[in-house]
Amino acid sequence: MRQPVLLCYNLKDESFRKVRLAAMRFKIRIRPVSPSEYGETLAALCGMEPPAGLPAPGTFADEMLVMAHLSSLQASQFLQSLRRLGVPPIALKAMLTPTNLSLIHISEPTRQAEISYAVFCLKKKTEKT
């Protein structure tokens, strides 16, 4: 199994420190994502393929976590750890699967109840805009 990866978007300093601490405890590699990388596929951001250097389709300001290569149990335990450490709620969370790793990055995040998921563009990495 691949090493778990956590993609972090727009985390504030104190939240990022606490998330990093929790990730270290679970041996999860943490990867801050800058707005200039928003055009990359999720697989590229996780280190599974080379970056394409595509321009970002846009930006957003909301905090978001994207987890890759974690089992459901690992993800649940990690999120519980964040709550115990006092990390303020991060509304946007997503779990990557083999199916959505090839998707191009975020288009526009939306909220669904308390736990939200990022809405990903449906354009495959092989399609050109």
N, CA, C and O of each residue as an XYZ file, in Angstrom:
516
protein
N       0.849     -1.191      0.000
C       0.000      0.000      0.000
C       0.889      1.247      0.000
O       1.939      1.270      0.641
N       0.468      2.254     -0.706
C       1.214      3.516     -0.784
C       1.142      4.261      0.547
O       0.242      4.050      1.361
N       2.134      5.148      0.736
C       2.115      5.974      1.940
C       0.934      6.932      1.880
O       0.696      7.561      0.849
N       0.190      7.048      2.983
C      -0.919      8.002      3.012
C      -0.424      9.432      2.801
O       0.655      9.809      3.256
N      -1.245     10.217      2.095
C      -0.917     11.606      1.783
C      -2.108     12.475      2.162
O      -3.263     12.085      1.985
N      -1.807     13.661      2.687
C      -2.835     14.622      3.018
C      -2.529     15.917      2.279
O      -1.528     16.576      2.558
N      -3.396     16.280      1.332
C      -3.255     17.547      0.611
C      -3.978     18.621      1.419
O      -5.145     18.458      1.777
N      -3.283     19.713      1.701
C      -3.837     20.781      2.538
C      -3.965     22.074      1.740
O      -3.005     22.536      1.124
N      -5.141     22.637      1.761
C      -5.441     23.865      1.027
C      -5.858     24.961      2.002
O      -6.777     24.776      2.800
N      -5.182     26.094      1.931
C      -5.589     27.308      2.637
C      -5.693     27.168      4.152
O      -6.482     27.875      4.778
N      -4.914     26.270      4.753
C      -4.978     26.127      6.208
C      -4.273     27.297      6.879
O      -3.190     27.708      6.464
N      -4.893     27.818      7.906
C      -4.286     28.893      8.684
C      -3.141     28.315      9.514
O      -3.117     27.112      9.776
N      -2.200     29.150      9.927
C      -0.974     28.687     10.579
C      -1.221     27.728     11.737
O      -0.655     26.635     11.758
N      -2.052     28.113     12.699
C      -2.279     27.271     13.879
C      -2.954     25.956     13.483
O      -2.578     24.896     13.983
N      -3.936     26.013     12.600
C      -4.586     24.782     12.126
C      -3.582     23.890     11.421
O      -3.566     22.678     11.635
N      -2.735     24.488     10.573
C      -1.753     23.694      9.842
C      -0.796     22.996     10.807
O      -0.456     21.833     10.593
N      -0.356     23.680     11.859
C       0.555     23.058     12.831
C      -0.099     21.846     13.495
O       0.535     20.804     13.658
N      -1.355     21.987     13.872
C      -2.054     20.885     14.536
C      -2.319     19.734     13.564
O      -2.182     18.567     13.931
N      -2.691     20.054     12.346
C      -2.925     19.017     11.334
C      -1.615     18.268     11.061
O      -1.609     17.042     10.947
N      -0.515     19.007     10.957
C       0.786     18.383     10.719
C       1.159     17.450     11.868
O       1.678     16.359     11.629
N       0.904     17.861     13.111
C       1.189     17.024     14.272
C       0.395     15.722     14.205
O       0.951     14.642     14.408
N      -0.900     15.822     13.922
C      -1.736     14.622     13.807
C      -1.244     13.732     12.672
O      -1.187     12.511     12.818
N      -0.891     14.335     11.550
C      -0.416     13.560     10.397
C       0.870     12.810     10.743
O       1.037     11.653     10.357
N       1.773     13.463     11.467
C       3.019     12.799     11.852
C       2.734     11.577     12.719
O       3.386     10.544     12.566
N       1.774     11.684     13.619
C       1.417     10.561     14.504
C       0.907      9.363     13.712
O       1.102      8.215     14.113
N       0.255      9.634     12.589
C      -0.306      8.560     11.767
C       0.578      8.218     10.569
O       0.179      7.440      9.703
N       1.770      8.793     10.521
C       2.716      8.562      9.416
C       2.099      8.927      8.065
O       2.268      8.221      7.071
N       1.379     10.052      8.059
C       0.764     10.573      6.842
C       1.649     11.696      6.324
O       1.996     12.615      7.066
N       2.010     11.620      5.053
C       2.801     12.698      4.447
C       1.884     13.877      4.184
O       0.838     13.733      3.550
N       2.277     15.038      4.668
C       1.454     16.231      4.507
C       1.987     17.050      3.330
O       3.197     17.215      3.174
N       1.079     17.554      2.514
C       1.467     18.269      1.298
C       0.627     19.535      1.161
O      -0.514     19.474      0.705
N       1.193     20.702      1.559
C       0.460     21.948      1.314
C       0.347     22.193     -0.192
O       1.311     21.983     -0.928
N      -0.805     22.629     -0.645
C      -1.036     22.901     -2.062
C      -1.238     24.406     -2.238
O      -2.113     25.006     -1.613
N      -0.425     24.995     -3.088
C      -0.533     26.432     -3.332
C      -1.509     26.694     -4.482
O      -1.733     25.813     -5.313
N      -2.088     27.893     -4.537
C      -3.034     28.209     -5.619
C      -2.443     28.017     -7.010
O      -3.184     27.712     -7.944
N      -1.146     28.183     -7.176
C      -0.536     27.992     -8.496
C      -0.572     26.530     -8.941
O      -0.356     26.241    -10.118
N      -0.840     25.606     -8.018
C      -0.888     24.171     -8.346
C      -2.306     23.659     -8.565
O      -2.491     22.461     -8.780
N      -3.304     24.521     -8.519
C      -4.692     24.079     -8.627
C      -5.030     23.451     -9.976
O      -6.062     22.789    -10.090
N      -4.210     23.632    -10.988
C      -4.466     23.028    -12.289
C      -3.940     21.606    -12.419
O      -4.216     20.932    -13.411
N      -3.190     21.147    -11.434
C      -2.615     19.795    -11.483
C      -3.656     18.735    -11.142
O      -4.635     19.010    -10.448
N      -3.432     17.522    -11.639
C      -4.308     16.415    -11.250
C      -4.020     16.067     -9.803
O      -2.949     16.366     -9.275
N      -4.981     15.440     -9.182
C      -4.788     15.015     -7.800
C      -3.683     13.974     -7.709
O      -2.937     13.958     -6.731
N      -3.562     13.112     -8.701
C      -2.491     12.118     -8.712
C      -1.126     12.797     -8.739
O      -0.201     12.341     -8.066
N      -0.986     13.870     -9.496
C       0.287     14.600     -9.541
C       0.581     15.231     -8.185
O       1.718     15.189     -7.715
N      -0.420     15.805     -7.563
C      -0.221     16.423     -6.258
C       0.152     15.394     -5.197
O       0.834     15.720     -4.226
N      -0.291     14.161     -5.377
C       0.048     13.077     -4.438
C       1.375     12.411     -4.786
O       1.800     11.490     -4.089
N       2.032     12.856     -5.843
C       3.324     12.298     -6.220
C       3.260     11.015     -7.012
O       4.252     10.289     -7.090
N       2.117     10.718     -7.602
C       1.950      9.473     -8.348
C       2.219      9.635     -9.840
O       2.312      8.640    -10.558
N       2.344     10.862    -10.315
C       2.655     11.138    -11.704
C       3.331     12.500    -11.764
O       3.195     13.297    -10.837
N       4.050     12.774    -12.829
C       4.714     14.084    -12.906
C       3.697     15.203    -13.098
O       2.657     15.002    -13.724
N       4.002     16.388    -12.555
C       3.099     17.519    -12.758
C       3.068     17.937    -14.214
O       4.071     17.853    -14.922
N       1.901     18.390    -14.650
C       1.730     18.807    -16.039
C       1.975     20.292    -16.228
O       2.161     20.749    -17.355
N       1.979     21.052    -15.141
C       2.202     22.490    -15.238
C       1.042     23.242    -15.860
O       1.239     24.299    -16.461
N      -0.159     22.714    -15.725
C      -1.340     23.363    -16.290
C      -1.729     24.571    -15.453
O      -1.522     24.570    -14.240
N      -2.288     25.602    -16.077
C      -2.694     26.783    -15.301
C      -3.870     26.453    -14.387
O      -4.691     25.589    -14.693
N      -3.934     27.150    -13.273
C      -5.024     26.951    -12.321
C      -6.324     27.465    -12.913
O      -6.345     28.551    -13.493
N      -7.429     26.699    -12.778
C      -8.708     27.142    -13.323
C      -9.353     28.247    -12.488
O     -10.322     28.865    -12.927
N      -8.834     28.496    -11.311
C      -9.384     29.506    -10.411
C      -8.856     29.256     -9.018
O      -8.066     28.336     -8.809
N      -9.277     30.053     -8.071
C      -8.853     29.876     -6.689
C     -10.062     29.878     -5.781
O     -11.172     30.194     -6.210
N      -9.849     29.530     -4.539
C     -10.873     29.604     -3.512
C     -10.180     29.848     -2.186
O      -8.984     29.585     -2.059
N     -10.900     30.339     -1.206
C     -10.289     30.716      0.066
C     -10.592     29.739      1.193
O      -9.976     29.821      2.256
N     -11.517     28.824      0.987
C     -11.903     27.899      2.052
C     -10.784     26.914      2.370
O     -10.018     26.518      1.492
N     -10.705     26.526      3.643
C      -9.764     25.477      4.032
C     -10.289     24.137      3.532
O     -11.498     23.905      3.517
N      -9.378     23.256      3.122
C      -9.790     21.954      2.630
C      -8.698     20.931      2.872
O      -7.511     21.249      2.802
N      -9.105     19.691      3.159
C      -8.207     18.554      3.281
C      -8.620     17.498      2.264
O      -9.805     17.194      2.124
N      -7.647     16.944      1.560
C      -7.900     15.840      0.639
C      -6.989     14.697      1.063
O      -5.766     14.843      1.079
N      -7.585     13.560      1.407
C      -6.834     12.402      1.897
C      -6.680     11.373      0.791
O      -7.617     11.104      0.039
N      -5.481     10.800      0.700
C      -5.221      9.754     -0.295
C      -4.506      8.587      0.372
O      -3.677      8.782      1.261
N      -4.827      7.396     -0.056
C      -4.184      6.153      0.388
C      -4.426      5.855      1.866
O      -3.587      5.228      2.513
N      -5.545      6.290      2.402
C      -5.929      5.956      3.770
C      -7.115      5.012      3.707
O      -7.998      5.166      2.864
N      -7.131      4.036      4.602
C      -8.317      3.192      4.711
C      -9.404      4.012      5.404
O      -9.124      5.077      5.954
N     -10.621      3.525      5.378
C     -11.717      4.222      6.061
C     -11.424      4.351      7.547
O     -11.700      5.385      8.155
N     -10.860      3.293      8.130
C     -10.523      3.323      9.550
C      -9.440      4.359      9.839
O      -9.553      5.121     10.799
N      -8.396      4.392      9.018
C      -7.328      5.382      9.206
C      -7.876      6.803      9.094
O      -7.536      7.664      9.906
N      -8.709      7.051      8.108
C      -9.279      8.389      7.915
C     -10.117      8.782      9.117
O     -10.028      9.914      9.592
N     -10.925      7.867      9.609
C     -11.770      8.140     10.762
C     -10.922      8.450     11.995
O     -11.200      9.408     12.716
N      -9.892      7.640     12.238
C      -9.014      7.867     13.385
C      -8.261      9.184     13.256
O      -8.076      9.888     14.249
N      -7.830      9.523     12.059
C      -7.124     10.777     11.837
C      -8.046     11.968     12.127
O      -7.643     12.916     12.801
N      -9.272     11.918     11.620
C     -10.212     13.011     11.859
C     -10.566     13.142     13.340
O     -10.744     14.252     13.840
N     -10.669     12.013     14.041
C     -10.893     12.053     15.487
C      -9.709     12.723     16.189
O      -9.894     13.491     17.133
N      -8.511     12.431     15.727
C      -7.305     13.036     16.292
C      -7.332     14.554     16.117
O      -6.952     15.291     17.027
N      -7.780     15.022     14.954
C      -7.878     16.467     14.728
C      -8.829     17.112     15.732
O      -8.547     18.185     16.266
N      -9.946     16.455     15.982
C     -10.904     16.998     16.959
C     -10.284     17.040     18.360
O     -10.449     18.022     19.084
N      -9.570     15.970     18.742
C      -8.934     15.938     20.064
C      -7.873     17.023     20.211
O      -7.677     17.555     21.304
N      -7.187     17.353     19.117
C      -6.153     18.393     19.154
C      -6.745     19.805     19.115
O      -6.017     20.790     19.239
N      -8.045     19.897     18.947
C      -8.697     21.203     18.938
C      -8.599     21.946     17.618
O      -8.677     23.174     17.586
N      -8.428     21.208     16.528
C      -8.405     21.857     15.215
C      -9.823     22.339     14.914
O     -10.767     21.551     14.970
N      -9.980     23.615     14.599
C     -11.325     24.096     14.238
C     -11.862     23.292     13.055
O     -11.084     22.854     12.208
N     -13.172     23.094     12.985
C     -13.741     22.296     11.894
C     -13.293     22.791     10.510
O     -13.299     23.988     10.223
N     -12.914     21.848      9.684
C     -12.563     22.119      8.288
C     -13.694     21.515      7.472
O     -13.805     20.294      7.352
N     -14.526     22.373      6.915
C     -15.766     21.920      6.281
C     -15.532     21.088      5.027
O     -16.296     20.163      4.751
N     -14.497     21.397      4.268
C     -14.274     20.710      3.002
C     -13.250     19.594      3.182
O     -12.087     19.835      3.506
N     -13.717     18.363      2.962
C     -12.848     17.195      3.049
C     -13.191     16.265      1.891
O     -14.342     16.187      1.462
N     -12.187     15.570      1.397
C     -12.438     14.589      0.336
C     -11.501     13.417      0.536
O     -10.403     13.568      1.071
N     -11.943     12.250      0.105
C     -11.142     11.037      0.159
C     -10.916     10.602     -1.279
O     -11.870     10.400     -2.031
N      -9.657     10.458     -1.658
C      -9.354     10.046     -3.024
C      -9.456      8.543     -3.161
O      -9.142      7.784     -2.243
N      -9.903      8.137     -4.334
C     -10.014      6.729     -4.684
C      -9.268      6.534     -6.007
O      -8.910      7.520     -6.652
N      -9.028      5.297     -6.423
C      -8.380      5.107     -7.723
C      -9.151      5.767     -8.868
O      -8.544      6.153     -9.867
N     -10.457      5.904     -8.746
C     -11.267      6.508     -9.791
C     -11.057      8.010     -9.908
O     -10.951      8.528    -11.019
N     -10.995      8.725     -8.782
C     -10.921     10.175     -8.879
C      -9.502     10.740     -8.810
O      -9.339     11.960     -8.820
N      -8.491      9.910     -8.744
C      -7.115     10.403     -8.736
C      -6.733     11.065    -10.047
O      -5.858     11.931    -10.065
N      -7.366     10.681    -11.136
C      -6.999     11.246    -12.429
C      -7.766     12.533    -12.741
O      -7.553     13.141    -13.790
N      -8.640     12.942    -11.853
C      -9.401     14.153    -12.111
C      -8.540     15.385    -11.928
O      -7.602     15.410    -11.131
N      -8.885     16.395    -12.684
C      -8.219     17.683    -12.529
C      -8.749     18.315    -11.263
O      -9.870     18.047    -10.831
N      -7.962     19.120    -10.707
C      -8.211     19.687     -9.400
C      -9.538     20.416     -9.240
O     -10.404     20.328    -10.110
N      -9.691     21.092     -8.201
C     -10.935     21.690     -7.767
C     -11.427     22.794     -8.674
O     -10.663     23.645     -9.130
N     -12.696     22.758     -8.918
C     -13.320     23.838     -9.669
C     -13.949     24.828     -8.694
O     -13.608     26.011     -8.706
N     -14.835     24.369     -7.878
C     -15.531     25.241     -6.932
C     -15.987     24.388     -5.763
O     -16.766     23.456     -5.960
N     -15.529     24.674     -4.554
C     -16.002     23.885     -3.418
C     -17.442     24.257     -3.059
O     -17.851     25.412     -3.186
N     -18.192     23.265     -2.613
C     -19.557     23.516     -2.156
C     -19.746     22.830     -0.816
O     -19.016     21.894     -0.490
N     -20.699     23.276     -0.051
C     -20.958     22.692      1.266
C     -22.194     21.800      1.203
O     -23.174     22.129      0.534
N     -22.138     20.673      1.902
C     -23.285     19.780      2.053
C     -23.354     19.422      3.526
O     -22.528     18.645      4.005
N     -24.302     19.958      4.246
C     -24.483     19.719      5.671
C     -23.193     20.074      6.417
O     -22.509     21.029      6.048
N     -22.859     19.315      7.458
C     -21.693     19.672      8.252
C     -20.394     19.171      7.640
O     -19.380     19.867      7.684
N     -20.414     17.989      7.077
C     -19.210     17.464      6.430
C     -19.408     17.604      4.939
O     -20.335     17.027      4.370
N     -18.546     18.362      4.312
C     -18.686     18.641      2.888
C     -17.589     17.966      2.103
O     -16.555     17.576      2.644
N     -17.834     17.840      0.841
C     -16.841     17.276     -0.056
C     -16.553     18.291     -1.156
O     -17.421     19.078     -1.533
N     -15.365     18.264     -1.647
C     -15.017     19.167     -2.736
C     -15.674     18.662     -4.012
O     -15.810     17.458     -4.226
N     -16.069     19.590     -4.836
C     -16.629     19.242     -6.131
C     -15.486     19.329     -7.141
O     -14.885     20.388     -7.322
N     -15.202     18.232     -7.778
C     -14.081     18.187     -8.702
C     -14.558     18.350    -10.143
O     -15.653     17.923    -10.508
N     -13.733     18.958    -10.923
C     -14.027     19.062    -12.350
C     -14.124     17.646    -12.905
O     -13.423     16.746    -12.443
N     -14.968     17.455    -13.870
C     -15.094     16.135    -14.464
C     -14.185     15.966    -15.672
O     -14.234     14.949    -16.364
N     -13.357     16.971    -15.918
C     -12.437     16.881    -17.045
C     -11.284     15.969    -16.672
O     -10.624     16.185    -15.655
N     -11.043     14.988    -17.456
C      -9.933     14.086    -17.226
C      -8.628     14.787    -17.581
O      -8.613     15.746    -18.352
N      -7.555     14.304    -17.018
C      -6.265     14.948    -17.243
C      -5.870     14.924    -18.710
O      -5.073     15.755    -19.145
N      -6.404     13.998    -19.473
C      -6.032     13.902    -20.890
C      -6.800     14.876    -21.775
O      -6.400     15.137    -22.910
N      -7.913     15.420    -21.253
C      -8.670     16.391    -22.039
C      -7.995     17.739    -21.948
O      -7.360     18.057    -20.943
N      -8.129     18.529    -22.993
C      -7.557     19.872    -22.991
C      -8.660     20.886    -22.938
O      -9.710     20.710    -23.555
N      -8.420     21.983    -22.181
C      -9.428     23.026    -22.092
C      -9.246     24.048    -23.163
O     -10.014     25.007    -23.239
